[in-house]
Amino acid sequence: MKYIQLSALFAGAALAVVSPDMSCGGTNKYTCPSTAPCCSEWGWCGSTADFCGVGCVVAYGTCTDPTPHPAPSGTTVSTNEKCGVISGVTYVCPYSMCCSSFGNCGTGADYCGTGCQTGFSQGFCTAQAQSSSSVKPASSSSVKPASSSSVKPSSSSVKPSSSSVKPSSSSIKPSSSSSVKPSSSSSSAKVSSSSSVKPSSSSSSVKALSTSSVKSSSSVVASSSTSSAKASSSSVGTSTKSVSSSSSFAASLSSSLSSSASAAASSSSVIASSTDSSSSIVSSTDSSSSVVSSTDLSSSVIASSTDSLSSVVASSTDSSSSVIASSTDLSSSVVASSTDSSSSVVASSTDSSSSVAASSTDSSSSVVISSTDSSSSVSASFTDSSSSVVASSTDSSSSVPASSTLSSSVTASSSDSLSVASTTSSSTATSTDSSSSVVSSTTSSLSSSVSSSLSSSASSSKSSSASSSATSSKSSSVSSSASSSSSSATASATAGAKTVGQTILIFADTADNTFHGYSGLKGYGIPYETYVVGSGFALPALNTTATSGKYAGIVLVNVPALTAAQLTTLYNYQIQFGVRMTRLNEEPATQFGTAYAKSGTGCCGATTEQQIYFTNTAAFSTAGLKIGTTAGASTLGLYHYPATITNATLATAIASFATATGFTSVTVAGVINNFGNRQQMVFFIEWASDWSATSNYLQHAWIHWMTRGMYVGFRRVLFNTQVDDMHLSTTIYQKTTVVRLVPDDLNAIVTWQKGLQGRLSPGSNYTLEIAHNGNGDIDAATIKYPNGQCSPNTAIYYDDFAVAPIEFQKPLGTGKSYWPSTPATFGWSLACLLADPVANWFNNPTNRDQFMHLSHTFTHENLNNATYSDVNKEITFNIAWLNQIGIAQAQHFSANGLVPPAITGLHNGDSIKALMDNGIRFVVGDNTRPLLQNPTNDYWPLISTVAANGYAGLVIMPRWSTTIFYDCNTQACTTSEWIATSGGSGNFAALLVDAKNEHTRHVFQLHQDPMMFHQANLQNAGQPAYTVGTQSVNSIMQIWVETVLQEVTRLTNWPIITIKHDDTAQYFLNRMARDQCNYNLAYQYSTDNKNIIGATLTSTGNTCSAPIPVTFPVAATASVPTTSEQIGGDPLTLWVQMTGQPVTFTLSTPVAI
């Protein structure tokens, strides 16, 4: 948004259109909406209580407090906060502002104490004698006080505190702060996410003392404060920086902003400190004046208000003068902070009567948008030919996950130019509390160290902001500002091509809600950092140099309590580095170019469905998401806010809500905002990635939009349905019926599988994987189909025995052997084996190769308390049988894999040793059992240890159970068992709805865990047909697969891939290995910083034991040999082996920023 000068607000224009962005008056002549009726003197809409006390522009709003006073005859209302007689013109302050003894306009409370010049004030000021001191008291400031801030109070658009909660019955959004999964349940356990674990809190304090020598030719601005910040997420270390200069003039300025929730309203806290107990800093409005400061180092004066909003302007004219927050000419830079969720950070020239936005008057100037909170400091300094300036910062409270480095500082030392750079300090996850100090010193006869701390408070319905400005009378000028969260911030361009790290920055209101921001990124393998925003939260540093950004995207979940100043810092970083933002769980508002479809009304009750669907995916086409009403997803349990677009220039719809009870027309569900120089995607729906398939589906839109389809990581749907117990007979649940498949069942599955293959997305290759028990073949061949060829003429049998508890850890060397002493080795002939029609069917290579295969042990003995001897026979006999029947020679056979019988023996060291002695390295676990999952990352396998499992080194892959139970062959059977054992309710259709929601969620989370089925589930013969979509199938396994995969293909264009068990295990091992390499990708921008032209891949030591995937939206080449993978409509992925050097990529076609 354009800068709005005060003069533009006093025109008294007639009423015009209602403000679309909470600005009012000015050149647009907007009037305020009824929800925020008062137009403040600074041109922003708010409530009467918040704004009218500082002067309400009645032409553009309603105000019950005193209206502005007209300017006295012969005077001119100041438009730049300067007052008094200047160049023969009498300038008076507008509205309730008082003209201080220093010639600056402010409120009475903040300014009159220094001497109010009644002749230049409009009231609300008790005349006092002007101060005779040339020193500006610390209690006053030439900075616009927070009480007259341009920040829109949050009370005008504050979002209710509730979060993603499934409403019980009404359309009123509940106050609970957590997402609640609908009541239906499944036997599949919810997998907890435990990556990027953060210590509970961190804190910091920064206090910088300034030292300066008195010299009439110098200009010194010094201010200091103490601020503390406590971040409730991420790991933080301790950092101390020192800055020194040996030049004739050195000034170091570091500013830190910290947010606090201790004040119910925002006010100015401007701190000026001196190193002499008897003096403070001198400021003057005359460009020839000098600043006097003490040379005594024994004291510092810190004066601050108990509130927490400040706006500091530090300026230098040249080496002979200094003005604090004032112009050296008839002009001044106007600080226009954001309303609602942003503020402006302004660095601009005070010469030539202008504030310059988004530009620099010197080609050598540059700006780094760093954090302005206590986690980092931003400094700007100016010099002429006789001086050099060093500005540095300290990272005092960055909240970062382990092993990341976050901080920034600014160095400027060019003649007549503004230069901002940064350095890095590291934060390590070794402490939950941290402190950081800044010490600045110089060795020359004249030195100045300046540290200013700004704190912002947001504990009530008010919101606060901080605005920091550095100005010079020389030609250097850069302005960064944000005019409300719905308008655009501006920042200067930086000379030179930039690089931006891939890491995504996530802010949420609670630790649990950070999951909604990172769950999808974790699935892709895209690096991310999470932060919980609470009282005293401090932003991390956002960049390392003027041309090197650290974060490729920013995600806000549940409107975290970031201050306006913090939002402005993020907005300016977006502008400076071409980074996009996503906002989840927002409500329609003018800042998004939208409004409620029904005033203040969300949707819906617990049983009211209103589907959400994409309408325009052009901006994230690589996501592979389908559009239109036929690709709608359920919003049951997700409170949401149907919207309409009120500003089509600002907002482009990407998703819609369908009609529903109370909503007779289609409404807007999500938009992309384009502010001209920054972009954000906004969804008006709660996010519940922990249980909602819809949230997990929608997230792919913002991930691909934010990354522009270019990221380190990859997307691949691995869908492996493993069928256990093949060849065994299964006694059906609550019946005496025994089911064993026949060849007709298998033929029906083959026919169906081929048909399904043709209906899946291009590139798909779905195949069942069969886990075999060879003893079932011998049992059938010797009893049901005897042919006289079997010797011995019996299968292996043993007495029933008590089963050990499920997580029983057997002491090594104990247990009981149940296998008979003979036969000692496998000795049955192929002729014997082929007597069984099912074994005979698998012996045919054409039939056999329709599926993938692995071992399930020979007899299916429970291994929890088994001896080494028994387990050794279970494996060796089945290996011999698999070789004899020809399955070991199948196209897709996992020689190193095993599905443990009933997932037992994984806490039995003797059993694991027997497996590994026979070449078994990869087994599956059960995701309903936390002890069989990796506690660090649910995308990693569990590697057995002596302590937890009795023997080390076995790879245990996660595997999903389903509500198609092992001992069921009919719809009625599995429904009954679901209700009896897993909290289900309803009929078979309800079971399928639950299965669809549960397992499409896993697919959309990019989990690659196999799924558990059993031979009885494949029975076709005698089973009634069941229609799923357009398909009629018989077995309950087919019905389940059709239900899940039809849903995935209805919503996406993703290929569905099955790879064999051993290869899946290697996927998991590679994922775990590369995740520990701390890899990252840095985008390389073109010289004009308008396109991404390449990227650089790095890792710890630039090595990694596993290849690292990098995904591209266009063709790309690499500086080293790579393995290229592109399946169906999925994007191109290049797999890279890091061997000691960074790997660079070049795009065939630039990707626009």
N, C-alpha and C positions, 0 to 999 in steps of 0.2 A: 504494500500500500504506500501511496505517496505520503511524504512528511506533511503534517498539517500544522501550519504556523498559527499562532494565537490570533493574529490579525484576521485570519480567515474565519474565525469563529465569532467575531464581533459584528459581522455584517448585518445581522438581524433579518436575514432573508425569510421569505414566506415559507410556510410549511411545504415540505416536498414528500418524497417517498420515505417509507419506513426503512430504517437502516438494515441492510442485509448482513452487516459485519460488526455491529455494535459501535461503529464510529458515528459521529453526529456533527451537524453543522459543517463548517469548512467548505471546501470547494464543491463537495457533493450535495451539501445542504440536506443531509439525511436527518430525519426526526427519529426520536427514540421509540422503541416498542413499549407496550404497556407493561411488559415484564421487567423492564429496566428503564423507567420513564424519564429519569433526570439526565440531561446532557451537561456534563461537567465543563468547566472552563477549558479543560484540556482536550475536549472533543471526543469523549467516550461516554457511552450510555451506562447508567448504573442506577442503583436505588437512591432514593432521596437522602436516606441517612448516610450513605457512603459518599455522595458527591456534592450535594447542595451546599454543604458547609464551606466548600472552597469556591463557590460561585457557580450558579446554574444558568446556562444559556437558555432563557425562557422561550426563545423563538423556536427551539428545536426539542423542547421537552417540557415536562411538568415539574414544578419545584415549589415546595412549601416554605423553604427557608428564604431569608432575605434575597431579593433579586439584586443584580449588579447595579452599582451606582454609575450614573453617566459621568463621563470625563468633564472636569471643570473647564470653563471657557478658556481658550487660549492654550490648552494642553493637548497632548497626543497620547493615546493609550499605547503603552509599551507592547511591542510584539515579540520582544526577545528577552524579557525578564530583566532588562536594564531600566533604571529609573534615575531621575534627576535631570539637570540641565546638561545636555550633551550637544556640543557644537551649536549652541544657541537655541536648541529645541528642548522644550520642557516635556519630559516623558513621565507619565504617571502609571502606577501599577494597576492592572485590571482587577475588577471585582474586590474581593475581600483581601487582596494582597497588600502587604505593607512594604514600603521602600526602606530597606535597611540603611544604616549609616555608610554602608559600603557600596550603595548604588545598585542593589540587586533586589528584585521583588520576591516576596515570600509571605508566609502566613504570620500573623501577629505573634503567635506563641513562639515561633522559631526565630523571628527576626527582630521584633520590637525591643527585645532585651538588649540588643546591641545599639539601640538608638534608632528610633523610627522617624523618618523625615516626613512629617505630616503633610507637607505641601505636595508631596508626590505620591501619597497613598490614597486609596479609595475608601478608607474606613477600617474598622476593626483593629485599630492601632492606637494605643495611648502614647501621646507624644512624650519623648524622653530626650534628655540632652544627648547630643551625639558624643560618642566616645572620642576622647582625645588621643587615645593610643593608636599607634599605627599597626598594632598587632590584632589580628582577628581572633576573638575568643573562640576557644574550642566548642563552646556551647552553641555557636551559630555557624551557619554555613551559607555559602552563596549558591548552594545546590538546591534545586526545587525540593521542598520537603515532601515526605511520603504522604502527608495528609492531603496534599494537592497533587498527588501522583496521577500520571496518565494510565495507571493500571486499572483495568476494569475489575471491580470486586467480584469474587467468586459467587457472591450471593445472588447475582443476577442470572447465573447459568450453572449453579452448582448441581452436580449430579448426586442423586441419593446415594447413600453409603452402601446399599446392597450390591451384591455381586451375582455371579452366575448361580442362580438358585432355581430349582424347579418349583414353580408355584404349586400350592396344593390344590386350589380350585379356582381362585379368582384371577382377574386380570391385573390385580395390584401387585406390583413388584415387591416381594418380601424383603425383610431386612436382614436376613441371614447373609453371611459373607462367604458362603462356600457353595460350590456346585453340588447338586444332589442328583444322583442317578435315579431314573425312574425305578419303580419298585421291582419290576421283574428281574430275575437273576439268572445266572447260568453257572455251570460248574467250572467254567474257565475262570481262573483267578485273575484279578486285576494285577497287572505287573507294576510294581512300584518303580518310580524313576529316581535314581540316586546319583546321576552324574552331576559335575560341577557343584559339589557339596560346599556349602558356604558356612563359615563360622557365624555365630549368631549376631555379632555386632562388631562394630569398630568405631573408634572415636578419635578425634584429633583436635588439637588446638594450635592456633597460629598466633604468634605475637612478634611483631617486628618493631624494633626501636630504630628511630632515625637519628643519624648524627650529621651535623652540617657545620661548616665553618662560615663565619660572617664575612662577606666580601661584597662590596657594592656592585660589582660587575656580574654577580652570579644570580641565577634564578633558582630558587629551591621551593619545591612543594613537598611537604611531608605530612603524611597522615598515617595513623596507625590505630589498630584496634585489636581486640582479642576476640576470636571467634572459635566456637567449638562445633564439631559436627560428629554426629554418631550415625553410622550407616548400619543398617540391620542385615545386610547381606554381604557376602563375599569375604575373601581373606585380605587382610591388610597388613602391611609391614610398617616399618618405621623409616622415615626418610628425613635427612637433614641436608640442606644445601647452603653453601656460602657463596657470595658473589663479591668480587673485588674489582677495582679499577685503578689504574695508575695514571690516568689522564688528568689534565688540568681541570676537567669538569666530568664528574661521573654521577649519574643518577640511576638508582635502581628502584624500580617500582614493581611491587607484586601485589596483586589484589586477590583476595579470596572471598568467596561468597558462601555462606552456610545457611541452610534453611533451619527454621526452628518453629515449633508449635507452641510457643509460650505466650504469645500475645494475641489478644482477641481482635486487635485491629492493627493495621499497618501504619507505621510512622517512620520518620526519618531518623536515621542513626548515622550522623556524619562525624567522623573522628578526626581530629587534628592533633598531632602530637609534636612535641618539641623535646630536644634533649637538654633543655635548661628549665629548671623548675620555675623560673620567673618569666619566661617568655614563651610565645607560641609562634605561629607562622604569620608572616605578613603577606597580605594580598592587596593589590591595587588595580584600579581600572585605568590607570595611566600607563601607557606602554613604556614610559621611561623610568618607571619606578623600580626599585629593587626590593627584594625580599630579604628580610633580616631574620636570622635564626641564631640560636645560641651555640657556642662551642663547648658548652659544659655537657659532659657525658653522664652526669650523675643522676639525671632524672628524665622521665618522659611523661608527657601529659596525655592522657587518654580520656577523651570526653565522648560519651556515647549515650544515646537514649536507651530506655528499656525496651523499646520496640525494635523492630528488626528490618526495616526497609531503608535503604540508603541509596543515594545516587551521587557518585563522586565524579567531579570533573577536575582533571589535573591538566594544566596547560603550561606551555613554555613559549615565549615569544622569540627570543634569541638569548644570547649569553648575558644580556644586560637587563632583562626584565622578566617578571613573572606575574601572571594573574591567576588567581585561584577561581576556577569556575566562572570566569568572566571573560568578556571580549576585550581585545586591545584596540578595537576600532568601534564603530557604531553598530557592529553586528555581533551576533552570538549564535552558537549552535544550540538548537532546540532539541532537548531530549524528549522524544515522544515514546514512551514505553508502551508495551503491549497491554491490551485489556484481556482479562480472563486468564490466559495461559501463556502469556509471553511478555517480554519486556525488551527494551532496546538497549543495545550496547553501542555507543556512538564514539567514534574517534574521528574528529573532523577539524578542518581549518577554521580559525576564527578571523581570518583575513578575507577580504573580498566579499564581505557581507553574505556569506552563504554557508550552509551545511551541505556537504557533498555526500550523496548516498551512492553506494555501490560503485565507487570509483576512486581512483587515486590521481592526484595531479602530478605525480612524479612516477615515471615508468619504472623506477627501481623500488617503489613501495610495495609492501606485501602485508597480508594479514593472516594470522593464524587464529582460528576460532578455537580457543582452548576453554577448558572449564573455568567458570568464574566462581566456583564454589571452593570450599576449603580443601578440596582434593587437588586443586591446581590454581595457578594464578596467571592472569593475563596482564602483560605490561606493554605499554607503548611509550616510546621516548623519542625525543627530537634533538637534533644538534644543528649547529652551524659549523663553519670551518674551524672554529677554535675549540670545539668540544666533542667529546664522544660520550655516548650513553649506553650503559649496559642495564638491561632490565631482565630480571630473572624471577622464577617462581619456585614455589615448593609444592610438592604433592603431599598434602597433610592428612588426607583421609580418603584415599581412593579405595573403593570397595571392589576388589577384584578376585576372581577365582585363583586358585593356586597356580604359580608359575607364570602369571601374566605380569606385564609391566605397564603401569598406567600413570602418566603424569605429563605435565606440559609446562613450558616456560617460554618467555619471550625475550628476545635480544634485539635491540635496535641500535645501530651505530652508523647510519648513513647520513650524509650531509643533506639537510633540507628534505628528508624523506622519512616516511614511517615504515619501519621494517619490523616484522614480528616473526620470530622463529621459536623453536622450542627444544627442550632437552628432555631426557627421559630419566625417571627414577623408577626403581622396581619396588613392587609390593609383593610380599610373599605370604603365603597362607600359614604363618607360624604363630599368629597371635590374633585374638579376637578384639584387641584394642590397640590403638596406635596413636602415636603423637609425632608431630613434626614441627621443627622450628626453623625459622629463617633468620640467618645472620648476614647482614650486609655491611661491608666495610670498604673504605678506600684508603689509599696511602698518599694521596696528593694533598696539597694545602687546602684545596677546596673539594669537598665531597658531600654527596647527599645520598642517603638511603631512604627510600620511601616505601612504606608498605601500607596498603589500605585494605581493610577487611570490611566486606559488606555482608550483612546477614539479613535474610528475609524470613518473615514469619507467615505461616499459613495454618493457623490452628482453629479458626472459626469460619464463619461465612465470608469473611474478608479474604482477599488474596493479596499477596504482596509481590513486589518485584524489585529488582535492583538494576540500576542503569549506571554504567561506567563509561566515562568519556575522557579522552585525551586529546587536547587540541594544541595547535601551534600556529603562530603567525606566519610561518614559512609556507612553502607551496605544498607540503605534504598533507593530504587529507583523505581519510577513509571513513566512511560511515556505515555502521551496522545497526540495523533496527528491525524491529518486528512490530507491526501495528495489529494487535489482536491476533489470537491464534488463527483467525480466519483470513488474515491478510499475510502478505509476504514479508519476511525479513530480508534485509539486504546486507550484503557483505562485499568487500572488494575482491577483485580478481587478483590472483597471485601469479606473478611471472613464473614461467617454467612449467613443464608437464608434471602432473601430479600422479601420485600413487595412492591407492586406498586399500587397506587390508580387508580381508573377507569377513572378519568377525562381525557378528550381529549383536547389537547392544539391546538388552531387554530390561525394561523397568516395569515393576508391578507393585500392587499395594500390599501383597502378602507373599511369603515364600512359596506357599502352595500355588498361588496364581502365576508365579513365574513359569510354571510347567506349561501353561497354555501358550506361552510365548516361545518356549524352546523345544517342545516335544517334537514338532515337525522338523526343526533344524537338526535335532539329534538323530532323527531317522535318516536324513540325507547325509549326515556326517559333516555338516557345515559348522564351523566354530562359532561359539556364542559366549556371551557373558551375561549374567543375571544380577539384578540389583533390586532390593526391596526398598521402596521409598517411604521413609517415615520421618518423624521429627528429627531435624538436624542432619538429614541426608545430604551428602556431598557428591556431586557428579565426578566420574572419573575424567582424567584428561582424555581428550578426544583425538589428539594428533601428536606426532613426534617432531615434525618440522613443518615449515610453512607449506611444503608441498607433499607431505606424507600424512595421510589420515589413517586412523587405526580401525575405523568401523565402516562397514559397507551398508549398514542399515540400522534403523532404530525402531524398536517395538514398544508401544505403551499398552499395558494390559490393565483394564479396570481403572482407568484414569488415575494413575498414581499421583500423589500429592507433590508433584514437582512445582517449585515456585515459578513465577512468571519469568524471573531472571534465568532460571535453569532452562526453561523451555526456550527462551531466546537464544541461549548458548547452543542448544541442540539445533534450533532452526538455522542459526548462522553457520553451524558446522555443515548442515545439509547443503546450504547454499555454496559454501566455500569448496566443498568436495563432491558435489553432485550426488549426495546420498539421499535415499528415500526413507520415509517413515510410515509405519503402520500403526493404526490405533484400533484396538479391539474393545468391544463392549462399550461403545459410545452411545450417546443419545443424540437425536437430530438437534442441530443448532445452527444459528446463522454463521458461525465460524466454519461450518462444513458446507455451507451453501444449501442447507436443508432445513426442514421444519417437520414437526409431528404431522402425520397424516390426519390424526385426530388429536386435538390439542391436549398435550400432556399425557397421552394414553399409550400404553404399551400393550403387549399381547403375549401370552394368552393364558387361559385356564389350563389346568393339568391335563384335561382331555381334549382340548381344542387344538386341532392341527392347522398350521399355516405354513406351507412349504416354502423353502427358500431355494432359489435357482439363479444361476448366472445368466446374464443377458448380453454381456459383452466381454470376451476374453482376449481381445486383440492385444491388450497391453501385457498379457502374460500367457501368450500362446504356447510356450514351451511347457506349461503346466499340464497340458493334455486333458483339460476339463471340458465337458460338454455344456452346451447352453440350451435354454428354453425350458418350457414347463414340463417337458417329458424327462428332464434331468433335475427334478426337484428333490430336495432332501428334507427330512423331517425336522421340525423345530420343537417337537414335544419335549418339555422339560427345560427348554432354553428360552428365558424371557427375552423379548426383543421389542424393537421400536419401529413400527412401520413409518416410513418417512415419505416426504415429497421433496423435490428439488425446487428451491426458491431462487437459486443463482446458477443458471446453466453455464455461465462463463467459468465459475469457480468449480463446479461439481459435475462429474460425468458418472452416470449410474453404471455399475458393473453387475449388480445383483438385485433381484426383486423378491418380495414376499407375495405369494399368491393370495387370492381372496380367502376370507375366513369369516367366521361369525363376528359381526361387528365391522368388518372391512369388506365392502362390496366391490372394491376396485383393487387392482394390482398396485403395490406400493414399493418404495425403494428400500433395499436392505443393505446396500453398500455402495460407496462412491470412491472415485479417485479425485482428490482435490489438486488443482494445478494453480499455484500462486504466481506463476510466471518464472520464478527462480527457485522454487522448491515444490516437491510433490509429497502427498501423503494419501494412503489408502485407509478408508474408515469403514468399519462394519458396525451396524446398529443391532447387534445381537450378542448375547452373553456367550462366553467361550468356556467350554468344559471338555478339554482334550483328554481328561482322565477317564471319561466314560462315554462321551458323545461321538458317534461316528460322523455326525454332521460337522462338528468343530474340526475334526481331523481331516475331513474332506476339504472344507473351505480353506484351511491353512495353506494348501498348495498354491492358491492364487497369490497370496501376499508373498510367499517365499520366492516364487518365480518372478513376480513383479519387482520385488525389492532387489533381487540379485541380477535381474535382467536375463535370467536363464543361464548365467555363467557363474559357476561355483565349484569349490573344491568339495567333493562328495559325489554321490550319484543316487538315482532313483531306480530301483528294480523290484518288481513284485515277484517274489519267489513263493509259489503256492504249491506246497507238497503235502498231499493227503496220503499218509502212510497207513496201510491196512495190515494190522497185526493178525497173528493166529492162523495164517493160511495153512490148510491141511488138517487143522484140529477140528474137533466137534465142540460146539458150545451149547450149554444148557441155558435155555431162555429164562429171563427174569420172571420170577413168580410162577413158573410153569415147569413141567417135567419134560417139555419138548426139547429135543436136541437138534441143532441145525449145523449142517456141514454143506458147503457149496458144492455144486455140480458144474460140469462144463457149460451147460446152458446158461447158468448165471454169469460165468466169465465171458461167454460170447456176447451176451447182452451188454455187459459193461464195455467191452471193446467197441461194439457198434455205437453205443452212446458216447464214448470218449471221442471217437472220430467226429461225430456230429457236433459235439461241443467245441472241438478244436476249430471247426469252421465258423462258429458263431462268436468266438472271442476276437479281440482286437488283433490287427495285423502284427505278426511277429510272435504270436503266442505259441506256446508248446506245453500244454498241460498233459501230464501223465501220472497215473497212479503209481505208487511205490508199494511193493508187496514185501512184507516181513514173514519169512517162512520158518515153520517148525517141521523138520523132516520126520520126526517120530509119528506124526499124524498120517503120513503116507504109509509107513510100515504097519501101523495099526489097521488102516483100511485094507491094505494088501493082504494081510494075514487073517483078517476076520471077515470083512464084508466081501472082498474080491479075491479069495484064495486061488492061487494058480499052481501051487506046488513048487514054486521057484524060490521060496524064501527060506533062507538058512542063516541064522536060526529062524524058526517059524513063529516068531513072536516079536512084538515091539518091546520097548523098555517100559516096565511098570514098576512102581514102588508104592508103598502104603501112604495113605494120607498122613499129614503131620501138621502140627500146630504151626501157624505162620507167625513169625516174629513181628513186633510192631513196625510200622511203616518206616520210621526214621531210626530204627534200632542200629546201633553201631557195634558190630560183633567184635569181641576181643580176638586178636589174631591167634590162629592155631586152634580155635575152639569150633563148635558146631558139630553136626552129625551128617554122615554120608548116607544117602538114601538109595543111590544107584545100586543095582545088583553087581556082584563081582564079575559076572560074565554077561554079555561079551565084553572083553577088555578093550576091543577096538571095533570100528565099524566094518562089517563084513557082508552086508546084504548086496545082492547082485542087482544090476540094472533091470533085468527081467522081473525080479521081485518088485522093484519100485514101480514099474510101469503097469502092474496089475491094477493099480488105483487109477481110475479115469482122470482125476484131477491132476495127479502127477504126470500122467501120460499127456495131458493137454499142455502142461508147461514144458514138457520135453520137446515139443514142436517149436523150433526156433521162431517161426512166424508168430505163433501165439505168445511165446515167452517174451519176445522183444516189443510187445505192445505195452509192457510195463517196465518199471525199474525194480530192482531186487536187492535184498540184504537178509542177513540172518536174524532170527528171533529166538535162538537156542534150539536144541533138539527136542526136548520134552516140555519146555515151559516151566521148569522147576522154579519155585520161589527162592531167590538167592540171598535173602537177608541174613539167614543163618547157615548158608551152605558152606561146605568145605571146599578147599582148593581142588580136591579130587573130583568132586561132583561137577564143579563149574568147568574144570578142564575137559571133562567128558562132554558136557553140554555143548561146548564150543567145537571140539575136535570132531565129534560125531556129525554135527550139523554141517561143518565145512566139508567133510567127506561126502555127505549126502548131496550138498549143493553141487559139488563137482560131478558126482555120479549121474545126477539127473540132468545136468547140462546148464543149470541156472547160473553157475559161476562163470560160464562163458557168455552170458547175456551181454547185449550191447551196453546196458546200464546196470552194472553190478558193483556194489560197494563191498569190497573184500575186507576193508578195515572198519566196517560199521556193524553196529548191533542195536536192535531195539531190545533192551533188557526185559525179560518176562515180568509183566505187571510193574515195570520200572522198579525192580528190586535189586538188591546187592550193591547199591551205590554208597553204602556206608560199611561195606564189608571188604576189608583190605585183602583178604585171601581171594575173594571173588574177583576184585579188580586186578590183582596180580595174575590170576589165571587168564583173564581176558587179554591183558596186555602181552603175556607170554605167548599168546596165540595170534598176535597181530591185530587184535581189536584195539583201536585207538579212539574211536568216535562212537559215543552212545547218545541217546536222547534222555532227557529228564521229563519232568512234569511241572508245568507252570503253576499248578495249584499248590505246589510244595515249595515254599520259599527257600528251604535249605538246598534245593537243587538248582537255584538260580544264582547268577553272578551278583553279589551284593553291591558292586560298584556301578555296573552298567548293564541294563537289561538287553542291550544289543551285543553283549559279549557272552561267550560260553563260560561255564564254570570248569575250572581245572582242579581235579581232585588233589587233595593234600593228605598227608598222613594224619594230621590232627583232626580233620573233619570227615575223612572218608576211609582212613586206614591204609591208603596207598596213594602215592602221588603220580600225577601225569595223565590221567584219563580225561579226555575232553567230553564234557557233558553239555550237549546242546539243549536250549530250551525247546519245549514242545507244548502246543496247546491241546488241552482236552476239549471235547465238545459235548453237547447234550444228545448226541447219538451214542448211546451207551453200548459197551462191548457185548453185552448179553441180550441185545434186542435185534429183532429182524423186522418188526412191524411199527407202524406209526403209533398205534395204541400203546405198545410196550414201552417205547422210549419216552412217550409223553407221561405215562404213569411213573416211570422211574425218575424223570425230571421233577415231577411234583413231589414225589416222596423223598428224594435225596438232595435236591438242589434248590429248593425254594421256588420252583416254578408254579405257575397257575394258568389255568385255561386249557385250551385244546392244542392239537398238533400245530395248527396255524399260529397260535401264540408262541409256541416253542420256536417256530421258524422265524418269526419276527425278532425274537430275542437273539437267535443265532445270527441273523443278518446284522443286527445292530452291533453285536459283540465282535464278530469276526471281520466285518468290513472295516470296523475301527482299527483292527490290527493291520489290515491291508493298507489303510490310509496312513497309519503310523509308520509304514514301511518295515514292519517286523517281518522277518524271514523265517520264523519258527515253523517247523512242520506241524501238521495237525493229526490227531489220533483217531483212527477208525479201526474196525475189526471185521473179520471175515463174515460174521453173521449179518453185518450191516449191508452187505452187497447182494443179499438174496433177492432175486427177481421173481423166480418161479413162485406162483401162487400169491404174489403181492399185488394189491390193487394199484391202478395207475393214479398218479397224482400230478396235477397240472401246475407248473411253475412258469408264469409268463406265458409263452407260446409253446412250451415244451411239456410233454407228458412222459413221466418216468415212473419207475416202480420201486426200486430199492430206496431205503431211507438215506443211504449215503448219497445216492444220485440226487435225491430231492434237496438235501442239505447243500451240496456243491452247486447245484443250479441256483438255489436261493442266493447264495453269497456271490457267486461270480456274475450272475445276471445283474445284480445291484452294482458291482464294480464296473462292469462294462456299460451299464446304463449311464453312469456318471462320468466315466473317463474313457480315454482312448489308449489306456495303458496295456501293453502286452502282458500276458500272464505266463510265467515261466516256471517249469519244474526242472530242477537239477537233482541228481542223485544224492543220497545221504552223505557219502564221503565228501563230495564237492560242497555241499551245504555247510558241513563242518569246517571246511577250509575257508569258506566265506566268513564264518564267525571268527575263526582264528585270525584271518587277515584284518578283519575289522578291528579286533582288539589290538593287534600289533600296530596298525597305522594310527589309531586313536592315541596311542602312547608316544607317537613320534612328534606330537605337538605341531602338526603341519598347518600351514596357512597359505592362502593365495593373496597376492597383491595385484589389484588391477593397475594396468599402466595406461594413463590417459595420453591423448594426442597433445601436441604442443599448444593447441588452442583450448585444451581441456573441455572439448565438446563431445569426444568419443572415447570409448575404450578400444584400444588398438591391440592390446596384448595383456599378458599377466606373467607373474613370476611365482613359482611354487618353492616354498622353503619348508624345512622341518628342523628339528633339533640336530645340529651338526650336519644338516642337509643329507642325512642318511635315514633309511627306514628299512626294516626287514621285510615289509610287505609293500606291494605297489600301492600307489595313491591315485585315486580317480579324480579327474578334473572334467567337469561337464561344460559344454559350450553350446550356444544357440546357433553358431555358424561353424563352418569348417575352420580348423586351426592346425598349425604345425608346431612342433616342439624342438627345442635345442638338443634333445637326446632321443634315441629310439623309444617309441611308445607302442602300446597295444591298443588299437582302436576298437571300440565297441559301439554299435548303434543298432538297436533292435526295433523293428516296426517303426512306430511314430515317436519313439523315445529320442531324446536329444543325443548328440554325439558325446561319448565319454572316452577320454584318453587315459590309459593306465600307465603310470610313470614309476619307474624304479629309481629312487634317490640314491646316488652313489658318491656324495661328498660335495656336490656343487648345486647351487640353485638351478632350477629348470625354468627356462623362459618359453612362453607361448606367443605366437603371432596369429592374429585373427585374419582370415581371408577377407572379411568385410567388417569394418568398424561397427561397434555397437554404440548407438547414440546414448549420451548421458542425459 
